Amino acid sequence: MLEYTADAAVKSAMARAHAARGQVLKTGLKQAWTRLFGKKPVPALRPKVSRWA
């Protein structure tokens, strides 16, 4: 309900704060996703030959 009684400066500040919170959340989720499912080293594509063969 505060949005209806606020003047333009307060509405602008609230919009900036909302965008900043969204950016922090997006960055945090991206880092968590990368940490969980990030790039793992891909083994080189070469035939598996036993060194005892």
KABELBEL-V421333 format. One record per pair of residues at least 12 apart in sequence whose ideal C-beta (glycine too) atoms are under 10 Angstrom apart, sorted by the first residue. I is the first residue (numbers start at 1). GAP is how many residues later the second one is. Records with the same first field share a line. If there is no record, write none. Layout:
# KABELBEL-V421333
I=GAP ; GAP
This chain:
# KABELBEL-V421333
2=12
3=12
